[in-house]
Amino acid sequence: SAAMEFCRRLSAATGEPFTLPTEAQWEYACRAGTDTPMNYGAADVDFGKLANLADVSLKVDMFPRWKLPSGAVHNWRPRVVTVDDKHRVTASVGSYAPNAWGLHDMHGNAAEWTLSSYVPYPYNDRNAPTATGRKVVRGGSWYDRPDRARSAPRTAYPPHQGPFPVGA
């Protein structure tokens, strides 16, 4: 994947070992000692200063060719219309408050790749560097509502794919 290639190049350039976190390592870092759905509390709190998630900005017509004849915008995109996080798509890293361990953007902005392969329970050998198949992506993105960006949900993408809400 492009993310693992970045880690290889960073390791070569610095002489230090870099890799993607496993799925378990990512969740541990995201939670930062909490046991709540989000590292900042419940999933239904006003996340405007805490995370870049699907908010009122998605009501803006991102796809003008899909306008209704009346000029109205399709209202099908899931979002939290009572929150405004001030960004329509990705924001600069560090635009929102960090978690208790100082890590930014663990919920939302761009979802993060992990080293783990997407396999059903039990997770035998899912972290083997030679494992093939879909990889686990965590954290949700600017396009996800909080329930999809909690500390626990996992999504799978082929490692060669460049899904638009996932960081490279």
C-alpha positions in Angstrom: 0.0 0.0 0.0 1.0 3.6 -0.4 1.0 4.0 3.4 3.4 1.1 3.9 5.6 2.5 1.1 5.7 5.8 3.0 6.8 4.0 6.2 9.5 2.2 4.3 10.9 5.4 2.8 10.7 7.2 6.1 12.6 4.4 7.8 15.3 4.5 5.0 15.6 8.3 5.3 15.8 8.4 9.1 17.4 5.1 10.0 14.6 4.6 12.5 11.9 1.8 12.1 8.5 3.1 11.1 5.4 1.0 10.3 1.6 1.3 10.5 0.0 0.4 13.8 -1.8 -2.8 14.2 -5.6 -2.5 14.6 -5.2 -3.1 18.4 -2.4 -0.5 18.7 -4.5 2.1 16.8 -7.6 1.5 19.1 -5.4 1.7 22.3 -3.9 5.0 21.1 -7.2 6.4 20.0 -8.9 5.6 23.3 -6.1 7.2 25.3 -7.2 5.5 28.5 -10.9 6.1 28.1 -13.8 3.6 27.8 -16.2 5.9 26.1 -17.3 5.6 22.4 -15.1 8.7 21.5 -11.9 9.6 23.3 -13.6 12.8 24.2 -16.8 11.2 25.6 -20.2 10.2 24.1 -20.8 10.0 20.3 -23.7 12.5 20.6 -21.7 15.5 22.0 -21.1 18.6 19.9 -17.9 17.6 18.2 -17.4 21.0 16.5 -14.0 21.7 18.2 -13.1 18.1 18.8 -13.3 16.3 15.4 -13.9 16.8 11.7 -16.9 14.6 11.0 -20.1 14.8 8.9 -21.7 18.0 9.9 -23.9 20.8 8.6 -21.3 21.6 5.9 -22.3 18.5 4.0 -25.6 20.2 3.3 -23.7 22.5 0.9 -24.0 21.3 -2.6 -20.8 19.3 -3.2 -22.2 17.8 -6.4 -24.0 20.5 -8.4 -25.0 18.2 -11.2 -27.3 16.4 -8.8 -29.4 19.4 -8.1 -33.1 18.9 -8.2 -35.0 20.9 -10.9 -36.1 23.4 -8.3 -32.4 24.1 -7.5 -32.7 22.4 -4.1 -29.9 20.2 -2.9 -30.4 16.5 -2.3 -30.8 16.0 1.4 -29.7 12.3 1.5 -26.1 12.7 2.8 -26.0 11.5 6.4 -24.7 14.3 8.7 -25.2 16.0 12.1 -27.0 19.2 11.2 -26.7 20.7 14.7 -22.9 20.8 14.6 -20.5 22.9 12.5 -16.8 21.9 12.7 -15.8 24.6 10.2 -14.4 22.2 7.5 -16.3 20.8 4.6 -13.6 18.1 3.8 -10.2 17.4 5.4 -8.7 19.9 7.7 -5.0 20.6 8.5 -3.7 18.1 11.1 -4.0 19.6 14.6 -7.1 21.7 13.8 -9.0 20.0 16.6 -8.2 19.3 20.2 -5.9 16.2 20.8 -6.9 13.2 22.9 -5.5 12.8 26.4 -2.2 11.5 25.0 -1.7 14.4 22.6 -2.8 12.6 19.4 -4.8 14.6 16.9 -7.5 13.5 14.5 -8.1 10.0 15.8 -11.8 10.5 15.1 -12.6 11.9 11.7 -10.7 14.0 9.2 -9.2 11.2 7.2 -9.5 7.5 8.3 -6.2 5.7 9.0 -4.8 2.6 7.6 -3.6 -0.1 9.9 -1.2 -3.0 9.4 -4.0 -5.5 10.2 -5.8 -7.6 7.6 -9.6 -7.6 7.7 -10.5 -11.1 8.9 -13.5 -12.3 10.9 -13.2 -13.3 14.5 -11.0 -14.9 15.8 -8.3 -12.6 14.5 -5.6 -15.3 13.9 -2.5 -14.0 12.0 -4.2 -10.8 11.0 -1.0 -8.7 11.7 1.5 -10.8 9.8 3.4 -8.5 7.5 2.9 -11.0 4.7 -0.9 -11.2 5.1 -2.8 -10.4 2.0 -6.3 -9.1 1.3 -8.2 -6.2 2.6 -6.7 -4.0 5.3 -8.5 -2.5 8.3 -9.1 1.2 8.3 -10.1 3.0 11.5 -11.2 6.3 12.9 -13.8 7.5 10.3 -13.4 10.6 8.2 -15.0 14.0 7.5 -17.7 12.1 5.6 -18.7 9.9 8.5 -21.1 10.6 11.4 -19.8 10.0 14.9 -21.3 6.5 15.2 -19.1 5.4 12.3 -16.0 7.2 13.7 -16.1 5.7 17.3 -13.0 4.0 18.7 -14.2 0.5 17.8 -15.7 0.4 14.3 -13.5 -1.2 11.6 -13.8 -0.9 7.8 -12.0 -2.9 5.1 -10.4 -1.6 1.9 -8.1 -3.4 -0.6 -4.6 -2.1 0.1 -4.1 -1.0 -3.5 -7.3 1.2 -3.4 -7.1 4.9 -2.7 -10.5 5.4 -1.0 -11.3 9.1 -0.9 -11.9 9.5 2.9 -8.7 7.5 3.9 -5.3 9.0 4.3 -2.5 7.8 2.0 
